[in-house]
């Protein structure tokens, strides 16, 4: 098992090939000595032997999407046997629950690895490090984003100032037609942000696009951000290109602005720096090869769309804690060709996917 451990635990700056990660993940998660109860028992019902027949990224298409089962499966069944007895229990994080009950994952370090890589990407964007603190406008739990941003603050020598929000409450207010309550709640969040910015040395800000738009509408608060913040990270909801352009070039013109696509199930996919020839203003890259994104034709999910075309996001996570070999996300995006320095395809202009079922309300998160 040492070779498996080496591949799945490789430092983020010495990444193995995608197919090597696939083979190692199959051995780890389906070996009774190291795998979780969920996957070891599931192997008997699969029409193939994962440890023998699944060796490439393309082979992962043979798996069903089991992520819906992670809404109510006991978390003990998700923890790989090879990670038990490490002296600490795993953290448990939930998805946003936008279209139903939330899904859950266990975490013993994959988010920390992902965040270290994300911090290096921010260096390439020119974000400040060791000079000022981080103001976070987001949920403290059960979502993972606060844990990730707290770790990011440590890596960048920043004190972490959280302003907690409950996105599920805002979404419920909007679903019930109570937009006035949702707006009042946003004002409550921005009042707290203003108190922090007024008194503290803040150089980094994390907020969702709706909250950034709300900040832009409050002159004093927007002025504090312009005067103090040198790097803005946005994520958790979609944003149209024109609004992003206005925020980046007119509202906060002297501040580095970088987006983040991701969720609890896939991890963080930060915006990569622009390269010559880019036609999309914001391209996200997943933590390849541990997280792989592909864009599928919504009318034929067996076919990947061409570069420059929009498709439905399919995510695969292959970490020591989590095996999700085939998850259809509630998003669409434009497929972007790989560039040097980043593995796998990029995705751009991420938008919610609607199949005519339950209405998707993004809210403020």
N, C-alpha and C positions, 0 to 999 in steps of 0.2 A: 504493500500500500504506500510505500514511501514515494514512488513515482507519482501516484495520484495526488498525494499531499503536496508534492512539489509543484505540480501543474496548477492545481486549484488555488494554492497559496502563494503563487509567484508575485513578487513586488509589482506594483502598478507600472513601474517604468521598465520592467523586463518581461513584457507580456509574451506568452506562448502563442502558437497558432490556434485559430478557432477550432480546427478539427481535433487538435490535441486536447483542448478543453472539453469538447464534446465527449471524446472517448473517456477521459478521466472522470467526467461527471457521471457517465453511465455506470462506470465501475464503482464509484463512491456511493451513489444514491440507490443502486439496486443490489449491492452486496449486503446480505443480512448482517454482516459484522459492522457495517458503517452506515447503512442507509436508514431512512426513516420508516416507521411502520406504514405510513401512507403509501410510499412508493414500493416498498418491498412486497406488500400485499397486493398492490395494483398490478405488479408484474405478471401475476398469474392470469389476468384477464386480457392482457395485451396480445395482439396477434403476431408478435415478434419477440425475440429475446433482446432486451435493450443492451445487455453487456456484450453481445456478439454482433448484433445486426445494426446498431446505431453508432456510426463512426464519423459522420460528417454533419455539418450544419443542415444540409438538404435533407438528411435522414430524419431530422427532428419534425418534419412535416407529417410523419407517420403517427405522431402522438395526437390524442384528442386534447381539446382544451378542458382542463379539469379545474380551472381557477374558481369557477362558481362554487365548487365543493368546499373551497377554503373560507366560505362564509360561516360555516358551522362546524367544521372538523375540529376536534380537540387539538390544541396547539402541541400537546405532548406527542401526538401522532406525526407532527411535522418536523420534530427535532431529530436530525440524523443521529444514529447510535454512536457514530464516530466522534460526535461533539459532546457527548454526555461525559460527566465526570471531570470537567475542566475547572471545577472550583467556582463556577458562577452559572447562574441561570440565564437563559436568553431573554432579550427584550422582545416584546411583541408589539408590532405596529399594524395599524389598520389602513385600508384604502379609504378614499373619501366617501364612499357610499352614495355616489351621485345618482345611481340608478337602482338602488336597492340596499339590502343589508351589506355592510362592509366586509371585505375579505381581510384575512390576517396572514402575516408572515412571522417567522422567528428570525432573530438577528443576533449573531455573536461576533460581528466584525465586518460583514460585507459592506455596510453603509460607511464605516470608517475608511475602508480602502477606497471606496468610490469617492468620498469627500476629499481625500488626499489628492487624488487625480484632479478633481474639480478645482482645487486650490491652485494647482499648477496651470490649469487652463486660464484662470483669472489672472495669473502673472502675465500670461501672453496678452491679455487685454489691457494691461497697465493698471490693474487695481492696486491700491495702496496696501502695504503690509507693514505692520509694526508702527503705524502712525495713525492713531485714532481708533475708535471703538465701533462696534456693530450694533445697529438698531434693527430689531427683527419684528415685523408686523405679521404674525401668523399664529397658527394653533400650536400649543405646547404638547398636545396629545389628544387622541391616540394616534395622530398622524406622526410620521417620522421627521418631518421637515425641521422642527425646532432642534431635535437632536443633531441633525446634520449641520445646521447652521451654528449650533453651539460648538461643535467640533471644528467647523471652518474658522470660527472666531479664534479658537485656541491656536490653530495652525498659523494664523496670520497676526498673532500677537495682539488681539483685540479683546476688550471686555465685552461681554454679551449682554445687551439690554433688550429683553423680550417684552413685547406688548401682546398679550394673549388674545386670540379671537376664537370664536366658535363658528366655523363656517357652516356646520350643519344647521345651526339655529337660523342663520341668515337665509340659507336655502329654504328652510321650512317656512320662514316668513314670506319669502317671495312666492313659494308654491301656494300659500294661502291668500295671496293677493295683498299682503300687508307690507307694501313697499315703503310706507312711511316709517314703520318700525325698523326695517332694514337700514334705511337712511339714517335714522337716529342712532342706530348702533355704530354705523360707520363714523359718524361725528364723534361718538364716544371714543372710538379707537384713535382718531386723529388728534383729539384733545390730549390723550396720553402721549402720543408721539411728539407733539409739540412741547410738552413738559420736558421730555428727555432731551430733545434737540436744543432747547433753550439753555439747559444747565450743564450739558455734558459735551465732551469732545467726541463727536460722532463723525467718522469718515466713510463708513460703509452702511448701506441701507438695503434691507430685503423687504419687498412688498409685492403684492399682486397688482396686475394692471388696473383693476377697478380702484384700488386704493391709491395708486399713483395718479390716476386721473382725478380722484377726489382731493389729493394733496395739491395738484395743480390749480384747483378751483379756490384754494384758500391762500390768499396772497402772502400772509405772514409766514405760514408754514412752508409754502413753496420757496420763499426767500431764505428761510433757515436751511433748507436742503441745498439750495444753490450755493450758499455761503460756506457750508461746512462739509457736505458729503462729496467725496471724490469718486465713489463707486456705487452704482445702484444695480442690484440684482433683482430681476423680476421673474415670476413664475406662478404656477398653480392654476392659472386660467389662460385662455387664448387672448390674443390681441391682434387687431388688424394692422396691416403694414403702415397705413397713414397715421394712426394713433401712435404707433411706435416711433415713426419719424418725427412727429411733433414733440413727443416727450424727449427724444434724444437730441434733437437739433435746436428746438426753440424753447422748451420749458426748462430743460437742464442741459444746456449746450456745452458746459465745461466739465461735465461729469461723465466718466466711463459708464456705459450702460450695457449690461449683458443679461441675456435671458437664460432661463432654465426650463427644460421640458422633462417631465418625469412623474413618477408617482411611487407609492410605497412598494408596489410589486416589481417595478423595473429599476428603481434607483434614479440617480440624477443624470440627465443628459444635457450638459451645458452647451451654450452657444459657442461654436468655435470662432476664432478670429477669421475675418474675411480674407479671401485669397483672390488674386487676379482671375477674372472670368466669372466670378459669382454673379448670378442673376437674382438671387434671393437675398434680402437684407439680413436675414437671421437664419443660420443653419445650425441645427442641434446634432450632437454626436453622443451616442451611448457609450457606456464603459465597456467597449469591445475589447476582448472577445467574451467576457463574462456576461455581458448583456448585448443581445443582437436584435436590431430592428429591421424588419422588412416591410414593404408596402405592397399590399395585395389588391388585385382587382375586386371591387365590391361585388361585381356580378359573377366572378369566377375566382374563388379564393384559392384555387390551385395555381394561379398565375400571378407572377410579380409584375407590377407595372414598369414601364420604361422610365429612364431618367427624365425628369421634367414633368412627369405625369403625377396626378394625385391618386393615392390609394389608401386603403384601410391599414392602420398600423397593426402589425403582428410582432409581439415581443417574445423573446426567449431569454430566461435568466438561468445561468449555469454557475452558481456559486457554491461553496461548501455547505452553506445553510439552506439554500433555496434551489430547488429544481422546478422550473416552470418552462417546459420545452416548447409550448405553443399556446400563446394567449392572444386572442383577438381583442385589441383595445377599443375603447369607445371614442377613437380619434381617427381622423384622416390627415394626411400630410402629403407634401410633394417630395418625391424621391430625388436625392442629390448624390452625385457620384463621389466616391472617396477622394480625399486629398492627402498629400504627404503629411505624416505626423499623426494621423487619425485612422484607426481601423474601422472598416465597415462603412456602409452608406450613411449619409447624413439625411436628416428630415427637416422640412421647412414648412412654414405657414400651417401650423397645426391647428385644426378646427374640430369641434365636437362632431361625432358621427351619429346620425339619426337614421334608424331603420324603420321609422314609422311607428315605433312602440312608445314607451314612456318618454315624456318630454324631458329633455336634459336642461337643467338650470345650473349654470356655473356659479352664480352668486358672486361672492368676493374671493373665492378660493377654489 
